[in-house]
Every structure is written in C-alpha cells, then in structure tokens.
C-alpha cells in the first residue's frame, strides 16, 4: 500500500503564499491520482485539487482556481500544492489522498497539515 505524509503548513498573512508537499512511499506504482482536500472546524472535508500521478491532467475546486496550483514530481514521489493569494477562508487542515487504479474513491490519506491565514 501507499503511505502519505503532508508538510508545509503554517501561519501566513492574507495575500501571502504557501507550498504544501505530499510525500508518498510504498507501492506508488498502483496510484492513479493524488488529490488535496481540506477541512475547517465544524465543516465537511471538501475537494481542493487533483492530478494524475502520471500525466499532466489537473482539476481544481472553483474556490481556488487561479490561486492554487497542483503539481507532482514522480521521481521524488511528491505532489505539491502551491497556494497563492491566500484568504482567511482557506484556513483548514489540508489532507493529501491517493486513488488506486482498482478503487473508485480516494482510500489512502495522510494525517494532514494545518494552514492558517490571518486577516
């Protein structure tokens, strides 16, 4: 199976930038796509962005289009989320998730990294 570890979270002022990393280990050959989700206190976990493990296809939630960019470096088994023009409403725990070829949904999750945007 695949293990995921997120890093790069922290405190940033509104309008600032932050880059999150998701390091994958284990059987990455079975990974079809990797995505970022986020969850604020009292809120549901929602989709942020996704990318195919191989290939450049990416998708974004409307709330982050034009501000966030997802990318990956397969040689390093790492997926990144570059977050620019951050807003207080972006404050949440950000999770990395992986989808396998044989599985419909994302069934492998990291522990999350906290992002806090101050006004």
C-alpha positions in Angstrom: 0.0 0.0 0.0 0.9 3.7 -0.2 1.7 5.9 2.7 1.3 9.7 2.5 2.9 12.4 4.7 1.9 16.1 4.3 4.1 19.0 5.2 4.5 22.7 4.6 1.6 24.1 6.5 1.8 27.1 8.8 0.7 30.6 9.5 0.6 33.2 6.7 -1.0 36.6 6.2 -3.8 37.1 3.8 -2.5 37.6 0.3 0.6 35.5 1.1 1.7 32.2 -0.3 2.4 28.7 1.0 3.5 25.5 -0.6 2.3 22.1 0.7 4.1 18.9 0.0 2.7 15.3 0.0 5.4 12.7 0.1 4.4 9.2 -1.0 6.1 5.9 -0.1 5.4 2.3 -0.6 3.6 0.9 -3.7 3.2 4.1 -5.7 3.0 2.1 -8.9 -0.6 1.4 -8.0 -1.5 5.1 -7.7 -3.8 6.6 -10.3 -4.3 10.1 -8.9 -3.5 12.2 -6.0 -5.7 15.0 -4.5 -5.7 17.6 -1.9 -8.7 18.1 0.4 -9.3 20.5 3.3 -11.4 20.6 6.4 -12.2 23.6 8.6 -13.5 23.1 12.1 -17.2 22.2 12.0 -17.1 21.8 8.2 -17.1 18.9 5.9 -14.0 17.8 4.2 -14.0 19.2 0.7 -12.1 18.7 -2.5 -9.4 21.2 -3.4 -7.4 19.9 -6.4 -6.3 16.7 -8.0 -3.7 15.5 -10.5 -2.9 12.2 -12.3 0.1 10.5 -10.9 1.3 10.1 -14.5 0.3 12.8 -16.9 -0.5 16.5 -16.5 -4.3 16.5 -16.1 -5.3 18.6 -13.1 -8.6 19.7 -11.6 -9.5 22.4 -9.1 -12.4 23.5 -7.0 -13.9 26.7 -8.1 -12.9 28.4 -4.9 -9.2 28.0 -5.6 -9.0 28.3 -9.4 -6.4 30.9 -10.4 -4.8 30.9 -6.9 -3.7 27.3 -6.3 -1.6 25.1 -8.5 -1.1 21.3 -8.1 1.9 19.6 -9.4 3.9 16.4 -9.0 7.5 15.2 -9.2 7.2 11.4 -9.8 11.0 11.0 -9.4 10.6 12.3 -5.8 7.2 10.6 -5.3 5.9 14.0 -4.2 2.8 16.1 -5.0 2.8 19.8 -4.3 0.1 22.4 -3.8 1.2 25.9 -4.4 -1.2 28.3 -2.7 -1.1 32.0 -3.7 -3.3 34.9 -2.8 -4.4 33.1 0.4 -7.6 34.2 2.1 -8.7 33.7 5.7 -11.4 31.2 4.4 -8.6 29.0 3.2 -7.8 28.2 6.8 -8.2 24.5 7.3 -6.4 21.2 7.8 -5.2 20.1 4.4 -5.0 16.4 3.5 -3.4 14.5 0.8 -5.2 11.5 -0.7 -4.4 8.8 -3.2 -6.6 6.9 -5.6 -5.6 3.4 -6.8 -6.3 2.1 -10.3 -8.6 -0.6 -8.8 -10.5 1.7 -6.4 -13.3 4.1 -7.2 -12.6 6.7 -4.5 -9.6 8.0 -2.5 -8.9 5.4 0.1 -5.4 6.4 1.3 -5.0 9.5 3.4 -2.2 11.4 5.1 -2.6 12.9 8.6 -3.0 16.5 7.4 -1.2 19.7 7.8 -2.6 22.9 9.3 -2.9 26.1 7.2 -3.9 29.3 9.0 -4.4 32.5 7.1 -4.7 35.7 9.2 -6.5 38.7 8.1 
